[in-house]
């Protein structure tokens, strides 16, 4: 009788329940970032902004020319 119980228990344990899906790490998604312009490119654009500003007789300074060049480069 004990042998029957052991055989029945083994038969029940052989029937496996469906396993839960394995948790995997989330896939990494490549994020496309905008390429930042080089400092040389910004410096050249700032110089051109300065030249245009001076030729038109507009007020301003080098810092404003630089910021405008950065803004233009990122557009």
PQR file with spaces between the fields and no chain letter, atoms N, CA, C, O and H, PARSE charges and radii, in Angstrom:
ATOM       1  N    UNK     1       0.811   -1.179    0.000 -0.4000 1.5000
ATOM       2  CA   UNK     1       0.000    0.000    0.000 -0.0000 2.0000
ATOM       3  C    UNK     1       0.862    1.253    0.000  0.5500 1.7000
ATOM       4  O    UNK     1       0.534    2.219   -0.689 -0.5500 1.4000
ATOM       5  N    UNK     2       1.921    1.263    0.729 -0.4000 1.5000
ATOM       6  CA   UNK     2       2.822    2.409    0.758 -0.0000 2.0000
ATOM       7  C    UNK     2       3.454    2.613   -0.605  0.5500 1.7000
ATOM       8  O    UNK     2       3.726    3.745   -1.005 -0.5500 1.4000
ATOM       9  H    UNK     2       2.188    0.479    1.289  0.4000 1.0000
ATOM      10  N    UNK     3       3.690    1.514   -1.324 -0.4000 1.5000
ATOM      11  CA   UNK     3       4.279    1.607   -2.654 -0.0000 2.0000
ATOM      12  C    UNK     3       3.313    2.278   -3.616  0.5500 1.7000
ATOM      13  O    UNK     3       3.729    3.043   -4.486 -0.5500 1.4000
ATOM      14  H    UNK     3       3.469    0.595   -0.999  0.4000 1.0000
ATOM      15  N    UNK     4       1.999    1.989   -3.461 -0.4000 1.5000
ATOM      16  CA   UNK     4       1.008    2.614   -4.327 -0.0000 2.0000
ATOM      17  C    UNK     4       0.945    4.116   -4.089  0.5500 1.7000
ATOM      18  O    UNK     4       0.852    4.897   -5.035 -0.5500 1.4000
ATOM      19  H    UNK     4       1.661    1.368   -2.754  0.4000 1.0000
ATOM      20  N    UNK     5       0.997    4.515   -2.825 -0.4000 1.5000
ATOM      21  CA   UNK     5       0.954    5.935   -2.498 -0.0000 2.0000
ATOM      22  C    UNK     5       2.187    6.648   -3.057  0.5500 1.7000
ATOM      23  O    UNK     5       2.091    7.760   -3.576 -0.5500 1.4000
ATOM      24  H    UNK     5       1.073    3.880   -2.056  0.4000 1.0000
ATOM      25  N    UNK     6       3.332    5.998   -2.943 -0.4000 1.5000
ATOM      26  CA   UNK     6       4.571    6.604   -3.443 -0.0000 2.0000
ATOM      27  C    UNK     6       4.523    6.736   -4.957  0.5500 1.7000
ATOM      28  O    UNK     6       4.962    7.744   -5.512 -0.5500 1.4000
ATOM      29  H    UNK     6       3.410    5.095   -2.521  0.4000 1.0000
ATOM      30  N    UNK     7       3.978    5.694   -5.641 -0.4000 1.5000
ATOM      31  CA   UNK     7       3.874    5.742   -7.097 -0.0000 2.0000
ATOM      32  C    UNK     7       2.896    6.831   -7.523  0.5500 1.7000
ATOM      33  O    UNK     7       3.150    7.558   -8.484 -0.5500 1.4000
ATOM      34  H    UNK     7       3.622    4.875   -5.191  0.4000 1.0000
ATOM      35  N    UNK     8       1.775    6.942   -6.805 -0.4000 1.5000
ATOM      36  CA   UNK     8       0.782    7.960   -7.126 -0.0000 2.0000
ATOM      37  C    UNK     8       1.359    9.360   -6.896  0.5500 1.7000
ATOM      38  O    UNK     8       1.143   10.267   -7.699 -0.5500 1.4000
ATOM      39  H    UNK     8       1.570    6.351   -6.025  0.4000 1.0000
ATOM      40  N    UNK     9       2.085    9.523   -5.808 -0.4000 1.5000
ATOM      41  CA   UNK     9       2.680   10.817   -5.484 -0.0000 2.0000
ATOM      42  C    UNK     9       3.695   11.204   -6.553  0.5500 1.7000
ATOM      43  O    UNK     9       3.769   12.364   -6.957 -0.5500 1.4000
ATOM      44  H    UNK     9       2.262    8.786   -5.156  0.4000 1.0000
ATOM      45  N    UNK    10       4.490   10.209   -7.016 -0.4000 1.5000
ATOM      46  CA   UNK    10       5.484   10.476   -8.040 -0.0000 2.0000
ATOM      47  C    UNK    10       4.805   10.848   -9.352  0.5500 1.7000
ATOM      48  O    UNK    10       5.267   11.746  -10.056 -0.5500 1.4000
ATOM      49  H    UNK    10       4.431    9.267   -6.688  0.4000 1.0000
ATOM      50  N    UNK    11       3.706   10.161   -9.688 -0.4000 1.5000
ATOM      51  CA   UNK    11       2.991   10.441  -10.927 -0.0000 2.0000
ATOM      52  C    UNK    11       2.414   11.851  -10.902  0.5500 1.7000
ATOM      53  O    UNK    11       2.427   12.546  -11.918 -0.5500 1.4000
ATOM      54  H    UNK    11       3.331    9.431   -9.116  0.4000 1.0000
ATOM      55  N    UNK    12       1.913   12.270   -9.762 -0.4000 1.5000
ATOM      56  CA   UNK    12       1.361   13.619   -9.627 -0.0000 2.0000
ATOM      57  C    UNK    12       2.472   14.660   -9.735  0.5500 1.7000
ATOM      58  O    UNK    12       2.277   15.715  -10.339 -0.5500 1.4000
ATOM      59  H    UNK    12       1.902   11.705   -8.937  0.4000 1.0000
ATOM      60  N    UNK    13       3.636   14.368   -9.152 -0.4000 1.5000
ATOM      61  CA   UNK    13       4.726   15.342   -9.205 -0.0000 2.0000
ATOM      62  C    UNK    13       5.349   15.422  -10.599  0.5500 1.7000
ATOM      63  O    UNK    13       5.951   16.441  -10.937 -0.5500 1.4000
ATOM      64  H    UNK    13       3.794   13.511   -8.662  0.4000 1.0000
ATOM      65  N    UNK    14       5.219   14.357  -11.427 -0.4000 1.5000
ATOM      66  CA   UNK    14       5.737   14.392  -12.793 -0.0000 2.0000
ATOM      67  C    UNK    14       4.935   15.335  -13.683  0.5500 1.7000
ATOM      68  O    UNK    14       5.459   15.898  -14.644 -0.5500 1.4000
ATOM      69  H    UNK    14       4.730   13.529  -11.153  0.4000 1.0000
ATOM      70  N    UNK    15       3.645   15.498  -13.346 -0.4000 1.5000
ATOM      71  CA   UNK    15       2.808   16.416  -14.120 -0.0000 2.0000
ATOM      72  C    UNK    15       3.149   17.821  -13.618  0.5500 1.7000
ATOM      73  O    UNK    15       2.817   18.213  -12.500 -0.5500 1.4000
ATOM      74  H    UNK    15       3.219   15.040  -12.565  0.4000 1.0000
ATOM      75  N    UNK    16       3.814   18.543  -14.485 -0.4000 1.5000
ATOM      76  CA   UNK    16       4.234   19.867  -14.034 -0.0000 2.0000
ATOM      77  C    UNK    16       3.234   20.918  -14.470  0.5500 1.7000
ATOM      78  O    UNK    16       2.634   20.836  -15.542 -0.5500 1.4000
ATOM      79  H    UNK    16       4.083   18.224  -15.394  0.4000 1.0000
ATOM      80  N    UNK    17       3.079   21.877  -13.634 -0.4000 1.5000
ATOM      81  CA   UNK    17       2.206   22.996  -13.959 -0.0000 2.0000
ATOM      82  C    UNK    17       2.953   23.911  -14.927  0.5500 1.7000
ATOM      83  O    UNK    17       4.184   23.944  -14.933 -0.5500 1.4000
ATOM      84  H    UNK    17       3.566   21.944  -12.763  0.4000 1.0000
ATOM      85  N    UNK    18       2.223   24.631  -15.721 -0.4000 1.5000
ATOM      86  CA   UNK    18       2.922   25.556  -16.628 -0.0000 2.0000
ATOM      87  C    UNK    18       3.722   26.567  -15.801  0.5500 1.7000
ATOM      88  O    UNK    18       3.234   27.137  -14.825 -0.5500 1.4000
ATOM      89  H    UNK    18       1.224   24.603  -15.716  0.4000 1.0000
ATOM      90  N    UNK    19       4.939   26.759  -16.225 -0.4000 1.5000
ATOM      91  CA   UNK    19       5.804   27.666  -15.482 -0.0000 2.0000
ATOM      92  C    UNK    19       5.472   29.108  -15.846  0.5500 1.7000
ATOM      93  O    UNK    19       5.095   29.414  -16.977 -0.5500 1.4000
ATOM      94  H    UNK    19       5.336   26.296  -17.018  0.4000 1.0000
ATOM      95  N    UNK    20       5.620   29.963  -14.880 -0.4000 1.5000
ATOM      96  CA   UNK    20       5.408   31.389  -15.124 -0.0000 2.0000
ATOM      97  C    UNK    20       6.534   31.880  -16.030  0.5500 1.7000
ATOM      98  O    UNK    20       7.667   31.414  -15.917 -0.5500 1.4000
ATOM      99  H    UNK    20       5.927   29.714  -13.961  0.4000 1.0000
ATOM     100  N    UNK    21       6.238   32.793  -16.904 -0.4000 1.5000
ATOM     101  CA   UNK    21       7.305   33.293  -17.784 -0.0000 2.0000
ATOM     102  C    UNK    21       8.418   33.939  -16.958  0.5500 1.7000
ATOM     103  O    UNK    21       8.179   34.587  -15.940 -0.5500 1.4000
ATOM     104  H    UNK    21       5.317   33.171  -16.996  0.4000 1.0000
ATOM     105  N    UNK    22       9.636   33.734  -17.441 -0.4000 1.5000
ATOM     106  CA   UNK    22      10.783   34.307  -16.728 -0.0000 2.0000
ATOM     107  C    UNK    22      10.773   35.809  -16.877  0.5500 1.7000
ATOM     108  O    UNK    22      10.464   36.347  -17.940 -0.5500 1.4000
ATOM     109  H    UNK    22       9.830   33.207  -18.268  0.4000 1.0000
ATOM     110  N    UNK    23      11.111   36.461  -15.814 -0.4000 1.5000
ATOM     111  CA   UNK    23      11.222   37.911  -15.880 -0.0000 2.0000
ATOM     112  C    UNK    23      12.586   38.232  -16.467  0.5500 1.7000
ATOM     113  O    UNK    23      13.618   37.786  -15.966 -0.5500 1.4000
ATOM     114  H    UNK    23      11.362   36.024  -14.950  0.4000 1.0000
ATOM     115  N    UNK    24      12.570   38.989  -17.506 -0.4000 1.5000
ATOM     116  CA   UNK    24      13.825   39.377  -18.132 -0.0000 2.0000
ATOM     117  C    UNK    24      14.004   40.875  -17.983  0.5500 1.7000
ATOM     118  O    UNK    24      13.051   41.622  -17.761 -0.5500 1.4000
ATOM     119  H    UNK    24      11.731   39.351  -17.913  0.4000 1.0000
ATOM     120  N    UNK    25      15.212   41.275  -18.109 -0.4000 1.5000
ATOM     121  CA   UNK    25      15.501   42.701  -18.021 -0.0000 2.0000
ATOM     122  C    UNK    25      14.853   43.403  -19.206  0.5500 1.7000
ATOM     123  O    UNK    25      14.820   42.857  -20.309 -0.5500 1.4000
ATOM     124  H    UNK    25      15.986   40.668  -18.290  0.4000 1.0000
ATOM     125  N    UNK    26      14.342   44.603  -18.986 -0.4000 1.5000
ATOM     126  CA   UNK    26      13.729   45.322  -20.110 -0.0000 2.0000
ATOM     127  C    UNK    26      14.763   45.581  -21.186  0.5500 1.7000
ATOM     128  O    UNK    26      15.933   45.832  -20.899 -0.5500 1.4000
ATOM     129  H    UNK    26      14.369   45.046  -18.090  0.4000 1.0000
ATOM     130  N    UNK    27      14.315   45.517  -22.424 -0.4000 1.5000
ATOM     131  CA   UNK    27      15.229   45.740  -23.528 -0.0000 2.0000
ATOM     132  C    UNK    27      15.629   47.207  -23.553  0.5500 1.7000
ATOM     133  O    UNK    27      14.819   48.106  -23.329 -0.5500 1.4000
ATOM     134  H    UNK    27      13.364   45.313  -22.657  0.4000 1.0000
ATOM     135  N    UNK    28      16.893   47.409  -23.831 -0.4000 1.5000
ATOM     136  CA   UNK    28      17.383   48.771  -23.921 -0.0000 2.0000
ATOM     137  C    UNK    28      17.028   49.314  -25.293  0.5500 1.7000
ATOM     138  O    UNK    28      17.281   48.678  -26.316 -0.5500 1.4000
ATOM     139  H    UNK    28      17.552   46.678  -24.013  0.4000 1.0000
ATOM     140  N    UNK    29      16.447   50.482  -25.296 -0.4000 1.5000
ATOM     141  CA   UNK    29      16.044   51.113  -26.546 -0.0000 2.0000
ATOM     142  C    UNK    29      17.040   52.222  -26.840  0.5500 1.7000
ATOM     143  O    UNK    29      17.327   53.068  -25.994 -0.5500 1.4000
ATOM     144  H    UNK    29      16.242   50.999  -24.465  0.4000 1.0000
ATOM     145  N    UNK    30      17.550   52.196  -28.043 -0.4000 1.5000
ATOM     146  CA   UNK    30      18.497   53.234  -28.434 -0.0000 2.0000
ATOM     147  C    UNK    30      17.742   54.549  -28.597  0.5500 1.7000
ATOM     148  O    UNK    30      16.769   54.639  -29.346 -0.5500 1.4000
ATOM     149  H    UNK    30      17.317   51.508  -28.730  0.4000 1.0000
ATOM     150  N    UNK    31      18.203   55.541  -27.896 -0.4000 1.5000
ATOM     151  CA   UNK    31      17.593   56.858  -27.980 -0.0000 2.0000
ATOM     152  C    UNK    31      18.470   57.712  -28.872  0.5500 1.7000
ATOM     153  O    UNK    31      19.667   57.876  -28.635 -0.5500 1.4000
ATOM     154  H    UNK    31      18.994   55.467  -27.287  0.4000 1.0000
ATOM     155  N    UNK    32      17.857   58.238  -29.878 -0.4000 1.5000
ATOM     156  CA   UNK    32      18.612   59.059  -30.803 -0.0000 2.0000
ATOM     157  C    UNK    32      18.693   60.470  -30.227  0.5500 1.7000
ATOM     158  O    UNK    32      17.677   61.121  -29.987 -0.5500 1.4000
ATOM     159  H    UNK    32      16.885   58.104  -30.071  0.4000 1.0000
ATOM     160  N    UNK    33      19.903   60.917  -30.016 -0.4000 1.5000
ATOM     161  CA   UNK    33      20.088   62.264  -29.503 -0.0000 2.0000
ATOM     162  C    UNK    33      20.629   63.151  -30.607  0.5500 1.7000
ATOM     163  O    UNK    33      21.352   62.708  -31.499 -0.5500 1.4000
ATOM     164  H    UNK    33      20.729   60.388  -30.212  0.4000 1.0000
ATOM     165  N    UNK    34      20.266   64.376  -30.519 -0.4000 1.5000
ATOM     166  CA   UNK    34      20.745   65.315  -31.519 -0.0000 2.0000
ATOM     167  C    UNK    34      22.233   65.550  -31.290  0.5500 1.7000
ATOM     168  O    UNK    34      22.679   65.731  -30.157 -0.5500 1.4000
ATOM     169  H    UNK    34      19.679   64.735  -29.794  0.4000 1.0000
ATOM     170  N    UNK    35      22.973   65.546  -32.353 -0.4000 1.5000
ATOM     171  CA   UNK    35      24.407   65.778  -32.247 -0.0000 2.0000
ATOM     172  C    UNK    35      24.632   67.249  -31.906  0.5500 1.7000
ATOM     173  O    UNK    35      24.119   68.149  -32.571 -0.5500 1.4000
ATOM     174  H    UNK    35      22.611   65.399  -33.273  0.4000 1.0000
ATOM     175  N    UNK    36      25.399   67.460  -30.872 -0.4000 1.5000
ATOM     176  CA   UNK    36      25.703   68.838  -30.491 -0.0000 2.0000
ATOM     177  C    UNK    36      26.737   69.392  -31.453  0.5500 1.7000
ATOM     178  O    UNK    36      27.690   68.701  -31.815 -0.5500 1.4000
ATOM     179  H    UNK    36      25.815   66.729  -30.331  0.4000 1.0000
ATOM     180  N    UNK    37      26.553   70.632  -31.865 -0.4000 1.5000
ATOM     181  CA   UNK    37      27.549   71.237  -32.746 -0.0000 2.0000
ATOM     182  C    UNK    37      28.857   71.431  -31.997  0.5500 1.7000
ATOM     183  O    UNK    37      28.866   71.590  -30.777 -0.5500 1.4000
ATOM     184  H    UNK    37      25.780   71.194  -31.570  0.4000 1.0000
ATOM     185  N    UNK    38      29.946   71.416  -32.724 -0.4000 1.5000
ATOM     186  CA   UNK    38      31.251   71.589  -32.084 -0.0000 2.0000
ATOM     187  C    UNK    38      31.411   73.033  -31.615  0.5500 1.7000
ATOM     188  O    UNK    38      30.722   73.939  -32.083 -0.5500 1.4000
ATOM     189  H    UNK    38      29.938   71.286  -33.715  0.4000 1.0000
ATOM     190  N    UNK    39      32.319   73.216  -30.698 -0.4000 1.5000
ATOM     191  CA   UNK    39      32.590   74.563  -30.185 -0.0000 2.0000
ATOM     192  C    UNK    39      33.129   75.451  -31.302  0.5500 1.7000
ATOM     193  O    UNK    39      32.845   76.648  -31.345 -0.5500 1.4000
ATOM     194  H    UNK    39      32.879   72.480  -30.318  0.4000 1.0000
ATOM     195  N    UNK    40      33.907   74.860  -32.201 -0.4000 1.5000
ATOM     196  CA   UNK    40      34.434   75.642  -33.324 -0.0000 2.0000
ATOM     197  C    UNK    40      33.304   76.152  -34.209  0.5500 1.7000
ATOM     198  O    UNK    40      33.335   77.296  -34.663 -0.5500 1.4000
ATOM     199  H    UNK    40      34.138   73.887  -32.165  0.4000 1.0000
ATOM     200  N    UNK    41      32.315   75.315  -34.454 -0.4000 1.5000
ATOM     201  CA   UNK    41      31.184   75.728  -35.283 -0.0000 2.0000
ATOM     202  C    UNK    41      30.391   76.841  -34.601  0.5500 1.7000
ATOM     203  O    UNK    41      29.953   77.787  -35.257 -0.5500 1.4000
ATOM     204  H    UNK    41      32.289   74.386  -34.085  0.4000 1.0000
ATOM     205  N    UNK    42      30.208   76.728  -33.300 -0.4000 1.5000
ATOM     206  CA   UNK    42      29.491   77.768  -32.563 -0.0000 2.0000
ATOM     207  C    UNK    42      30.296   79.061  -32.561  0.5500 1.7000
ATOM     208  O    UNK    42      29.738   80.147  -32.722 -0.5500 1.4000
ATOM     209  H    UNK    42      30.563   75.960  -32.768  0.4000 1.0000
ATOM     210  N    UNK    43      31.620   78.942  -32.377 -0.4000 1.5000
ATOM     211  CA   UNK    43      32.476   80.130  -32.362 -0.0000 2.0000
ATOM     212  C    UNK    43      32.420   80.853  -33.705  0.5500 1.7000
ATOM     213  O    UNK    43      32.366   82.082  -33.752 -0.5500 1.4000
ATOM     214  H    UNK    43      32.073   78.060  -32.247  0.4000 1.0000
ATOM     215  N    UNK    44      32.432   80.094  -34.786 -0.4000 1.5000
ATOM     216  CA   UNK    44      32.363   80.717  -36.117 -0.0000 2.0000
ATOM     217  C    UNK    44      31.029   81.424  -36.308  0.5500 1.7000
ATOM     218  O    UNK    44      30.983   82.544  -36.818 -0.5500 1.4000
ATOM     219  H    UNK    44      32.476   79.096  -34.748  0.4000 1.0000
ATOM     220  N    UNK    45      29.938   80.771  -35.897 -0.4000 1.5000
ATOM     221  CA   UNK    45      28.616   81.384  -36.015 -0.0000 2.0000
ATOM     222  C    UNK    45      28.506   82.623  -35.134  0.5500 1.7000
ATOM     223  O    UNK    45      27.881   83.608  -35.528 -0.5500 1.4000
ATOM     224  H    UNK    45      29.975   79.862  -35.482  0.4000 1.0000
ATOM     225  N    UNK    46      29.108   82.585  -33.944 -0.4000 1.5000
ATOM     226  CA   UNK    46      29.082   83.747  -33.053 -0.0000 2.0000
ATOM     227  C    UNK    46      29.845   84.912  -33.685  0.5500 1.7000
ATOM     228  O    UNK    46      29.424   86.064  -33.585 -0.5500 1.4000
ATOM     229  H    UNK    46      29.616   81.785  -33.625  0.4000 1.0000
ATOM     230  N    UNK    47      30.960   84.607  -34.330 -0.4000 1.5000
ATOM     231  CA   UNK    47      31.724   85.650  -35.016 -0.0000 2.0000
ATOM     232  C    UNK    47      30.898   86.270  -36.138  0.5500 1.7000
ATOM     233  O    UNK    47      30.883   87.489  -36.306 -0.5500 1.4000
ATOM     234  H    UNK    47      31.303   83.671  -34.411  0.4000 1.0000
ATOM     235  N    UNK    48      30.215   85.429  -36.899 -0.4000 1.5000
ATOM     236  CA   UNK    48      29.370   85.948  -37.975 -0.0000 2.0000
ATOM     237  C    UNK    48      28.217   86.781  -37.416  0.5500 1.7000
ATOM     238  O    UNK    48      27.840   87.794  -38.005 -0.5500 1.4000
ATOM     239  H    UNK    48      30.227   84.438  -36.762  0.4000 1.0000
ATOM     240  N    UNK    49      27.663   86.362  -36.293 -0.4000 1.5000
ATOM     241  CA   UNK    49      26.624   87.163  -35.634 -0.0000 2.0000
ATOM     242  C    UNK    49      27.189   88.518  -35.209  0.5500 1.7000
ATOM     243  O    UNK    49      26.533   89.547  -35.369 -0.5500 1.4000
ATOM     244  H    UNK    49      27.970   85.539  -35.814  0.4000 1.0000
ATOM     245  N    UNK    50      28.400   88.515  -34.670 -0.4000 1.5000
ATOM     246  CA   UNK    50      29.066   89.761  -34.257 -0.0000 2.0000
ATOM     247  C    UNK    50      29.249   90.689  -35.455  0.5500 1.7000
ATOM     248  O    UNK    50      28.932   91.877  -35.390 -0.5500 1.4000
ATOM     249  H    UNK    50      28.934   87.679  -34.540  0.4000 1.0000
ATOM     250  N    UNK    51      29.770   90.123  -36.560 -0.4000 1.5000
ATOM     251  CA   UNK    51      30.000   90.952  -37.756 -0.0000 2.0000
ATOM     252  C    UNK    51      28.698   91.561  -38.265  0.5500 1.7000
ATOM     253  O    UNK    51      28.650   92.745  -38.598 -0.5500 1.4000
ATOM     254  H    UNK    51      30.027   89.158  -36.613  0.4000 1.0000
ATOM     255  N    UNK    52      27.655   90.760  -38.322 -0.4000 1.5000
ATOM     256  CA   UNK    52      26.364   91.254  -38.799 -0.0000 2.0000
ATOM     257  C    UNK    52      25.830   92.340  -37.871  0.5500 1.7000
ATOM     258  O    UNK    52      25.309   93.356  -38.331 -0.5500 1.4000
ATOM     259  H    UNK    52      27.694   89.798  -38.052  0.4000 1.0000
ATOM     260  N    UNK    53      25.961   92.120  -36.562 -0.4000 1.5000
ATOM     261  CA   UNK    53      25.472   93.083  -35.571 -0.0000 2.0000
ATOM     262  C    UNK    53      26.198   94.405  -35.700  0.5500 1.7000
ATOM     263  O    UNK    53      25.573   95.464  -35.657 -0.5500 1.4000
ATOM     264  H    UNK    53      26.383   91.295  -36.188  0.4000 1.0000
ATOM     265  N    UNK    54      27.523   94.356  -35.858 -0.4000 1.5000
ATOM     266  CA   UNK    54      28.323   95.582  -35.966 -0.0000 2.0000
ATOM     267  C    UNK    54      27.993   96.316  -37.268  0.5500 1.7000
ATOM     268  O    UNK    54      27.847   97.538  -37.274 -0.5500 1.4000
ATOM     269  H    UNK    54      28.031   93.495  -35.893  0.4000 1.0000
ATOM     270  N    UNK    55      27.877   95.577  -38.356 -0.4000 1.5000
ATOM     271  CA   UNK    55      27.567   96.209  -39.650 -0.0000 2.0000
ATOM     272  C    UNK    55      26.210   96.897  -39.623  0.5500 1.7000
ATOM     273  O    UNK    55      26.026   97.921  -40.280 -0.5500 1.4000
ATOM     274  H    UNK    55      27.996   94.584  -38.351  0.4000 1.0000
ATOM     275  N    UNK    56      25.262   96.352  -38.876 -0.4000 1.5000
ATOM     276  CA   UNK    56      23.930   96.947  -38.802 -0.0000 2.0000
ATOM     277  C    UNK    56      23.827   97.975  -37.687  0.5500 1.7000
ATOM     278  O    UNK    56      22.794   98.628  -37.540 -0.5500 1.4000
ATOM     279  H    UNK    56      25.411   95.520  -38.343  0.4000 1.0000
ATOM     280  N    UNK    57      24.889   98.126  -36.899 -0.4000 1.5000
ATOM     281  CA   UNK    57      24.899   99.115  -35.821 -0.0000 2.0000
ATOM     282  C    UNK    57      23.976   98.760  -34.665  0.5500 1.7000
ATOM     283  O    UNK    57      23.467   99.645  -33.977 -0.5500 1.4000
ATOM     284  H    UNK    57      25.728   97.596  -37.019  0.4000 1.0000
ATOM     285  N    UNK    58      23.762   97.470  -34.451 -0.4000 1.5000
ATOM     286  CA   UNK    58      22.880   97.024  -33.370 -0.0000 2.0000
ATOM     287  C    UNK    58      23.656   96.890  -32.063  0.5500 1.7000
ATOM     288  O    UNK    58      24.843   96.566  -32.072 -0.5500 1.4000
ATOM     289  H    UNK    58      24.176   96.752  -35.010  0.4000 1.0000
ATOM     290  N    UNK    59      22.980   97.142  -30.933 -0.4000 1.5000
ATOM     291  CA   UNK    59      23.659   96.948  -29.643 -0.0000 2.0000
ATOM     292  C    UNK    59      23.783   95.462  -29.331  0.5500 1.7000
ATOM     293  O    UNK    59      23.032   94.640  -29.855 -0.5500 1.4000
ATOM     294  H    UNK    59      22.015   97.405  -30.926  0.4000 1.0000
ATOM     295  N    UNK    60      24.733   95.132  -28.477 -0.4000 1.5000
ATOM     296  CA   UNK    60      24.906   93.744  -28.065 -0.0000 2.0000
ATOM     297  C    UNK    60      26.301   93.501  -27.545  0.5500 1.7000
ATOM     298  O    UNK    60      27.115   94.421  -27.461 -0.5500 1.4000
ATOM     299  H    UNK    60      25.344   95.799  -28.051  0.4000 1.0000
ATOM     300  N    UNK    61      26.575   92.264  -27.197 -0.4000 1.5000
ATOM     301  CA   UNK    61      27.899   91.901  -26.705 -0.0000 2.0000
ATOM     302  C    UNK    61      28.258   90.499  -27.180  0.5500 1.7000
ATOM     303  O    UNK    61      27.450   89.814  -27.807 -0.5500 1.4000
ATOM     304  H    UNK    61      25.914   91.517  -27.265  0.4000 1.0000
ATOM     305  N    UNK    62      29.471   90.087  -26.873 -0.4000 1.5000
ATOM     306  CA   UNK    62      29.980   88.797  -27.331 -0.0000 2.0000
ATOM     307  C    UNK    62      29.171   87.633  -26.742  0.5500 1.7000
ATOM     308  O    UNK    62      28.942   86.626  -27.411 -0.5500 1.4000
ATOM     309  H    UNK    62      30.128   90.643  -26.363  0.4000 1.0000
ATOM     310  N    UNK    63      28.747   87.783  -25.496 -0.4000 1.5000
ATOM     311  CA   UNK    63      27.977   86.714  -24.853 -0.0000 2.0000
ATOM     312  C    UNK    63      26.650   86.499  -25.585  0.5500 1.7000
ATOM     313  O    UNK    63      26.248   85.362  -25.830 -0.5500 1.4000
ATOM     314  H    UNK    63      28.934   88.602  -24.952  0.4000 1.0000
ATOM     315  N    UNK    64      25.983   87.580  -25.925 -0.4000 1.5000
ATOM     316  CA   UNK    64      24.727   87.476  -26.663 -0.0000 2.0000
ATOM     317  C    UNK    64      24.932   86.860  -28.039  0.5500 1.7000
ATOM     318  O    UNK    64      24.103   86.079  -28.507 -0.5500 1.4000
ATOM     319  H    UNK    64      26.310   88.504  -25.726  0.4000 1.0000
ATOM     320  N    UNK    65      26.049   87.218  -28.691 -0.4000 1.5000
ATOM     321  CA   UNK    65      26.354   86.634  -29.995 -0.0000 2.0000
ATOM     322  C    UNK    65      26.542   85.120  -29.862  0.5500 1.7000
ATOM     323  O    UNK    65      26.066   84.354  -30.701 -0.5500 1.4000
ATOM     324  H    UNK    65      26.722   87.852  -28.311  0.4000 1.0000
ATOM     325  N    UNK    66      27.232   84.698  -28.810 -0.4000 1.5000
ATOM     326  CA   UNK    66      27.482   83.271  -28.582 -0.0000 2.0000
ATOM     327  C    UNK    66      26.178   82.515  -28.323  0.5500 1.7000
ATOM     328  O    UNK    66      25.938   81.452  -28.896 -0.5500 1.4000
ATOM     329  H    UNK    66      27.618   85.320  -28.129  0.4000 1.0000
ATOM     330  N    UNK    67      25.336   83.084  -27.444 -0.4000 1.5000
ATOM     331  CA   UNK    67      24.071   82.416  -27.134 -0.0000 2.0000
ATOM     332  C    UNK    67      23.186   82.300  -28.369  0.5500 1.7000
ATOM     333  O    UNK    67      22.534   81.277  -28.579 -0.5500 1.4000
ATOM     334  H    UNK    67      25.530   83.947  -26.978  0.4000 1.0000
ATOM     335  N    UNK    68      23.166   83.347  -29.180 -0.4000 1.5000
ATOM     336  CA   UNK    68      22.392   83.306  -30.417 -0.0000 2.0000
ATOM     337  C    UNK    68      22.939   82.237  -31.364  0.5500 1.7000
ATOM     338  O    UNK    68      22.169   81.535  -32.019 -0.5500 1.4000
ATOM     339  H    UNK    68      23.696   84.178  -29.010  0.4000 1.0000
ATOM     340  N    UNK    69      24.259   82.114  -31.436 -0.4000 1.5000
ATOM     341  CA   UNK    69      24.884   81.095  -32.298 -0.0000 2.0000
ATOM     342  C    UNK    69      24.523   79.690  -31.814  0.5500 1.7000
ATOM     343  O    UNK    69      24.239   78.816  -32.633 -0.5500 1.4000
ATOM     344  H    UNK    69      24.884   82.685  -30.903  0.4000 1.0000
ATOM     345  N    UNK    70      24.528   79.459  -30.507 -0.4000 1.5000
ATOM     346  CA   UNK    70      24.132   78.158  -29.960 -0.0000 2.0000
ATOM     347  C    UNK    70      22.684   77.854  -30.300  0.5500 1.7000
ATOM     348  O    UNK    70      22.359   76.743  -30.721 -0.5500 1.4000
ATOM     349  H    UNK    70      24.759   80.169  -29.842  0.4000 1.0000
ATOM     350  N    UNK    71      21.813   78.843  -30.119 -0.4000 1.5000
ATOM     351  CA   UNK    71      20.400   78.644  -30.411 -0.0000 2.0000
ATOM     352  C    UNK    71      20.203   78.303  -31.881  0.5500 1.7000
ATOM     353  O    UNK    71      19.437   77.398  -32.212 -0.5500 1.4000
ATOM     354  H    UNK    71      22.077   79.745  -29.777  0.4000 1.0000
ATOM     355  N    UNK    72      20.885   79.017  -32.757 -0.4000 1.5000
ATOM     356  CA   UNK    72      20.768   78.761  -34.194 -0.0000 2.0000
ATOM     357  C    UNK    72      21.287   77.364  -34.547  0.5500 1.7000
ATOM     358  O    UNK    72      20.707   76.683  -35.393 -0.5500 1.4000
ATOM     359  H    UNK    72      21.508   79.752  -32.488  0.4000 1.0000
ATOM     360  N    UNK    73      22.351   76.947  -33.918 -0.4000 1.5000
ATOM     361  CA   UNK    73      22.958   75.648  -34.229 -0.0000 2.0000
ATOM     362  C    UNK    73      22.062   74.488  -33.780  0.5500 1.7000
ATOM     363  O    UNK    73      22.070   73.425  -34.400 -0.5500 1.4000
ATOM     364  H    UNK    73      22.822   77.500  -33.231  0.4000 1.0000
ATOM     365  N    UNK    74      21.307   74.685  -32.729 -0.4000 1.5000
ATOM     366  CA   UNK    74      20.458   73.614  -32.208 -0.0000 2.0000
ATOM     367  C    UNK    74      19.137   73.513  -32.958  0.5500 1.7000
ATOM     368  O    UNK    74      18.421   72.525  -32.802 -0.5500 1.4000
ATOM     369  H    UNK    74      21.301   75.549  -32.225  0.4000 1.0000
ATOM     370  N    UNK    75      18.805   74.491  -33.753 -0.4000 1.5000
ATOM     371  CA   UNK    75      17.549   74.449  -34.523 -0.0000 2.0000
ATOM     372  C    UNK    75      17.677   73.565  -35.721  0.5500 1.7000
ATOM     373  O    UNK    75      16.721   73.412  -36.481 -0.5500 1.4000
ATOM     374  H    UNK    75      19.387   75.294  -33.880  0.4000 1.0000
